[in-house]
Every structure is written in C-alpha cells, then in structure tokens.
Amino acid sequence: MSFATAALATYANMLGTLDHIVTKGEAHEKGEALLAARLAEDMFPLATQIRFICNMPGEALARLTGLEFTSSDTDPATFAEARERIAATKALVAASDPATWPAAGDQVEFTLPNGMTFAMQAHEYCRDWAMAQFYFHMTTAYAILRAEGLPLGKADFVGYMFKYMKQPNPA
C-alpha cells in the first residue's frame, strides 16, 4: 500500500469519526455552547479544533499534489456549519487520486506561519507532520466532547472498524 492510499483512507475514516462525534454534540443538551468548550484555558476550543481538522487534509494535498486549496481562517459557528465543512473535506479527500501524489522520497518543504521551515521526504511529511497534526486535533476534539459529558467511548472514535468485524459463528 502506498503512503498516499494509507493517508487518504485514514483521512476518510477519521472524518467519518469527526462527523459522528459532532452529530452527537449537536444532539446534546449543551448544544452550540459545546463549540466554545476547551480542555484547558490555553488550548483552542472545539470549533477551532474542527476548523483545523477540516483544513489539514487540504493543506496536505496542496503541499503534496499541488491542489489549489485555501485554508479557512474562521471557526464554524454552528454544528450544522461544522458538518457542512466535514462533508466538503470528505469530498475533497475522496476526489484525490493517489497517482497524483509524489514518490515517497520526493522532497516537500513548507513554512509555518511562525516562520519555521521544514524539509523532508513526502512520506515523512505525511507520517510525521500531516497525520500527527490531524490526529492531535482529532483526539482533542473527542476529548473536549468527552470532558463536556457526551457519552463517547472508544467505539465512537474507531467506529470505522465495525466494517471489518466478523459475525460470530452460529452455535
């Protein structure tokens, strides 16, 4: 399996997870107030975590494939808007063709807004930056909702695994 195929599958699985937990948040009694919840005062709130998660696949595709992509700089104001962004990101990921990705050893260079510049091979960028950042914000979004009292468990985070579950053999 290529690193491109693995990354696209990971994005698709976890964006499904994000949609699932955001849907649970939308139905929760705290409602839209959850979008302002955060784990710690110096961390970004749920709405920003969702924005970052939805930006990251497009940013990675732009760096790796030359896709025209502009990151959003505004947080979703409602759960409905968050779900629209998730759906758009899922479509962006689904439209990416692994054949358009660079070879694993091709160089990728990028500069962060704070001026830090990194240079690495494409597969290293994907593994060490794009996936790590994506999972950090995904896990933080899950943790915020869990800390706010949503009944979430591991099955909510890895719900995509149920497609692989073998049915018990009849006795």
C-alpha positions as CSV (number, residue, x, y, z in Angstrom):
1,M,0.0,0.0,0.0
2,S,1.3,3.4,-0.9
3,F,1.6,6.2,1.7
4,A,-1.0,8.1,-0.4
5,T,-3.5,5.3,-0.2
6,A,-2.9,4.9,3.5
7,A,-3.3,8.7,4.2
8,L,-6.4,9.0,2.2
9,A,-8.0,6.1,3.9
10,T,-7.0,7.5,7.3
11,Y,-8.5,10.9,6.5
12,A,-11.7,9.3,5.3
13,N,-12.1,7.1,8.4
14,M,-11.4,9.9,10.8
15,L,-13.5,12.5,9.1
16,G,-16.3,9.9,9.5
17,T,-15.5,9.8,13.2
18,L,-15.5,13.5,13.4
19,D,-18.9,13.7,11.7
20,H,-20.2,11.1,14.2
21,I,-19.0,12.8,17.3
22,V,-20.1,16.3,16.0
23,T,-23.5,14.8,15.4
24,K,-23.6,13.6,19.0
25,G,-22.5,17.0,20.1
26,E,-25.3,18.7,18.1
27,A,-27.9,16.5,19.8
28,H,-26.5,17.1,23.3
29,E,-28.4,19.3,25.8
30,K,-25.5,21.8,25.9
31,G,-26.0,22.4,22.2
32,E,-23.9,25.0,20.4
33,A,-22.2,26.1,23.6
34,L,-20.1,23.0,23.2
35,L,-18.3,24.7,20.3
36,A,-16.7,27.1,22.8
37,A,-15.6,24.3,25.2
38,R,-11.9,23.6,25.6
39,L,-9.8,21.3,27.6
40,A,-7.5,24.0,29.1
41,E,-7.6,27.8,29.0
42,D,-4.5,27.9,26.7
43,M,-5.9,25.4,24.2
44,F,-8.2,26.1,21.3
45,P,-12.0,25.5,21.6
46,L,-13.9,22.7,19.9
47,A,-14.9,24.9,17.0
48,T,-11.2,25.7,16.2
49,Q,-10.3,22.1,16.5
50,I,-12.9,21.3,13.9
51,R,-11.6,24.0,11.6
52,F,-8.0,22.7,11.9
53,I,-9.1,19.1,11.3
54,C,-11.0,20.2,8.1
55,N,-8.1,22.3,6.9
56,M,-5.4,19.7,7.3
57,P,-6.3,17.3,4.5
58,G,-6.5,20.2,2.0
59,E,-3.2,21.7,3.2
60,A,-1.5,18.3,2.9
61,L,-3.0,17.8,-0.6
62,A,-1.8,21.2,-1.6
63,R,1.7,20.5,-0.5
64,L,1.8,17.0,-1.9
65,T,-0.2,17.3,-5.1
66,G,-0.3,21.0,-6.0
67,L,-4.1,21.1,-5.3
68,E,-5.5,24.6,-5.2
69,F,-6.6,24.9,-1.5
70,T,-7.1,27.9,0.8
71,S,-7.4,27.1,4.5
72,S,-10.4,28.6,6.3
73,D,-9.5,31.1,9.0
74,T,-12.9,31.2,10.6
75,D,-14.4,28.6,13.0
76,P,-17.7,27.0,12.3
77,A,-20.4,29.0,14.2
78,T,-22.9,26.1,14.4
79,F,-22.8,22.3,14.4
80,A,-24.6,22.4,11.1
81,E,-21.8,24.5,9.6
82,A,-19.3,22.1,11.1
83,R,-21.0,19.2,9.5
84,E,-21.0,21.0,6.1
85,R,-17.3,21.6,6.4
86,I,-16.7,17.9,7.3
87,A,-18.7,16.8,4.3
88,A,-16.8,19.1,2.0
89,T,-13.5,17.8,3.4
90,K,-14.6,14.2,2.9
91,A,-15.4,15.0,-0.7
92,L,-12.0,16.6,-1.2
93,V,-10.3,13.5,0.2
94,A,-12.5,11.2,-1.9
95,A,-11.6,13.1,-5.1
96,S,-7.8,12.8,-4.5
97,D,-6.1,10.2,-6.8
98,P,-3.1,8.6,-5.2
99,A,-1.5,8.5,-8.6
100,T,-1.1,12.3,-8.4
101,W,0.9,12.1,-5.2
102,P,4.7,12.4,-5.3
103,A,7.0,9.5,-4.9
104,A,7.7,8.7,-1.3
105,G,11.3,10.0,-1.5
106,D,10.4,13.3,-3.2
107,Q,11.2,16.4,-1.2
108,V,8.5,18.5,0.5
109,E,9.3,21.9,2.1
110,F,6.9,24.0,4.0
111,T,6.9,27.0,6.3
112,L,4.6,27.5,9.2
113,P,3.0,30.9,10.0
114,N,5.6,31.4,12.8
115,G,8.4,31.2,10.2
116,M,9.6,27.7,11.0
117,T,10.6,25.9,7.8
118,F,10.8,22.1,7.4
119,A,12.2,20.0,4.5
120,M,11.6,16.2,4.4
121,Q,10.6,13.4,2.1
122,A,7.0,13.2,1.0
123,H,6.3,10.1,3.1
124,E,8.0,11.7,6.1
125,Y,5.8,14.8,5.7
126,C,2.7,12.6,5.5
127,R,3.7,10.4,8.5
128,D,5.4,12.9,10.8
129,W,3.5,16.1,10.1
130,A,0.2,15.7,8.3
131,M,-1.1,12.6,10.1
132,A,0.4,13.6,13.5
133,Q,-1.3,17.1,13.4
134,F,-4.5,15.6,12.1
135,Y,-4.7,13.1,14.9
136,F,-3.7,15.6,17.6
137,H,-6.6,17.9,16.8
138,M,-9.0,14.9,16.2
139,T,-8.2,13.5,19.6
140,T,-8.5,16.9,21.2
141,A,-12.0,17.3,19.7
142,Y,-13.0,13.9,21.0
143,A,-11.6,14.7,24.5
144,I,-13.4,18.1,24.6
145,L,-16.7,16.5,23.9
146,R,-16.0,13.6,26.4
147,A,-15.0,16.1,29.1
148,E,-18.2,18.0,28.5
149,G,-20.2,14.9,29.4
150,L,-21.0,13.4,26.0
151,P,-21.4,9.6,26.2
152,L,-18.4,8.8,23.9
153,G,-16.3,5.7,24.1
154,K,-13.5,4.1,22.1
155,A,-16.1,2.6,19.7
156,D,-17.1,6.2,18.8
157,F,-13.5,7.0,17.9
158,V,-12.8,3.9,15.9
159,G,-16.3,3.2,14.7
160,Y,-15.0,2.6,11.1
161,M,-13.6,-0.7,12.5
162,F,-17.0,-2.3,12.6
163,K,-16.9,-2.8,8.8
164,Y,-14.2,-5.4,9.5
165,M,-15.9,-7.2,12.3
166,K,-16.6,-10.9,11.7
167,Q,-20.0,-12.1,12.7
168,P,-20.0,-14.7,15.5
169,N,-20.3,-18.2,14.2
170,P,-23.7,-19.6,15.0
171,A,-23.6,-22.3,17.7
